[in-house]
Amino acid sequence: HILIQHCLVRKLHLISSKTFVIERVRRSVCGGIDCFFLLLSIIDHITSHVNPIPQIVDHILIQHRLVI
């Protein structure tokens, strides 16, 4: 589990707007640390194909009903 977290963090470091993504997720997730890392994995999957612009992040959050 920790290894998976490290992989996500390392991969997020390759994303230019990683700070925005992480902060946006941290402010929007309200289900504990597991939910946070689950959403990171979802973002990680999508950003491997598309640049994580705000609209995409918002779409992910809304789609998974994690917006407060």
Sine and cosine of phi, psi and omega as CSV:
sin_phi,cos_phi,sin_psi,cos_psi,sin_omega,cos_omega
0.00,0.00,-0.72,0.69,0.04,-1.00
-0.90,0.43,-0.60,0.80,0.01,-1.00
-0.89,0.46,-0.65,0.76,0.05,-1.00
-0.89,0.46,-0.67,0.74,0.02,-1.00
-0.88,0.48,-0.67,0.74,0.00,-1.00
-0.90,0.44,-0.63,0.77,0.03,-1.00
-0.90,0.44,-0.67,0.75,0.01,-1.00
-0.90,0.44,-0.70,0.71,-0.01,-1.00
-0.89,0.45,-0.69,0.73,-0.01,-1.00
-0.90,0.43,-0.63,0.78,0.01,-1.00
-0.95,0.33,-0.60,0.80,0.03,-1.00
-0.90,0.44,-0.46,0.89,0.03,-1.00
-0.91,0.42,-0.35,0.93,0.01,-1.00
-1.00,0.10,-0.19,0.98,-0.01,-1.00
-1.00,0.01,0.78,-0.63,-0.11,-0.99
-0.88,0.48,-0.68,0.73,-0.06,-1.00
-0.99,-0.17,0.63,0.78,-0.07,-1.00
-0.88,0.48,-0.60,0.80,-0.03,-1.00
-0.89,0.46,-0.71,0.71,0.02,-1.00
-0.88,0.47,-0.72,0.69,-0.05,-1.00
-0.88,0.48,-0.75,0.66,-0.04,-1.00
-0.89,0.45,-0.70,0.72,-0.01,-1.00
-0.92,0.40,-0.64,0.77,0.01,-1.00
-0.89,0.45,-0.68,0.74,0.01,-1.00
-0.92,0.39,-0.71,0.70,-0.06,-1.00
-0.87,0.49,-0.58,0.82,-0.01,-1.00
-0.98,0.21,-0.37,0.93,-0.14,-0.99
-0.98,-0.18,-0.43,0.90,-0.05,-1.00
-0.99,0.16,0.73,-0.68,0.02,-1.00
-0.69,-0.72,0.85,0.53,-0.01,-1.00
-0.58,-0.82,0.24,0.97,0.00,-1.00
0.99,-0.12,0.03,-1.00,-0.10,-0.99
-0.92,0.38,-0.56,0.83,0.01,-1.00
-0.89,0.46,-0.68,0.73,0.02,-1.00
-0.90,0.44,-0.62,0.78,0.01,-1.00
-0.87,0.49,-0.74,0.67,-0.03,-1.00
-0.96,0.29,-0.47,0.88,0.10,-1.00
-0.89,0.45,-0.71,0.71,0.01,-1.00
-0.92,0.39,-0.60,0.80,0.07,-1.00
-0.87,0.50,-0.65,0.76,0.00,-1.00
-0.92,0.40,-0.59,0.81,0.04,-1.00
-0.91,0.42,-0.73,0.69,0.03,-1.00
-0.89,0.46,-0.66,0.75,0.00,-1.00
-0.87,0.50,-0.65,0.76,-0.01,-1.00
-0.92,0.40,-0.71,0.70,-0.06,-1.00
-0.95,0.30,-0.61,0.79,-0.04,-1.00
-0.96,0.29,-0.13,0.99,0.10,-0.99
-0.97,0.24,-0.21,0.98,0.02,-1.00
-0.90,-0.44,-0.54,0.84,-0.10,-0.99
-0.76,-0.66,0.50,-0.87,0.06,-1.00
-0.94,0.34,0.72,-0.69,-0.08,-1.00
-0.97,0.23,0.93,0.36,0.07,-1.00
-0.96,0.27,0.35,-0.94,-0.07,-1.00
-0.78,0.62,-0.65,0.76,-0.04,-1.00
-0.88,0.48,-0.63,0.77,-0.01,-1.00
-0.92,0.38,-0.69,0.73,0.02,-1.00
-0.88,0.48,-0.71,0.70,0.02,-1.00
-0.88,0.48,-0.65,0.76,0.00,-1.00
-0.88,0.47,-0.67,0.74,0.02,-1.00
-0.89,0.46,-0.73,0.68,-0.03,-1.00
-0.89,0.46,-0.69,0.72,-0.01,-1.00
-0.93,0.38,-0.66,0.75,-0.04,-1.00
-0.87,0.48,-0.59,0.81,-0.04,-1.00
-0.99,-0.14,0.17,0.99,0.10,-1.00
0.82,0.58,0.70,0.72,0.00,-1.00
-0.95,-0.33,0.08,1.00,0.02,-1.00
-0.98,0.19,0.77,-0.64,0.00,-1.00
-0.95,0.32,0.00,0.00,0.00,0.00
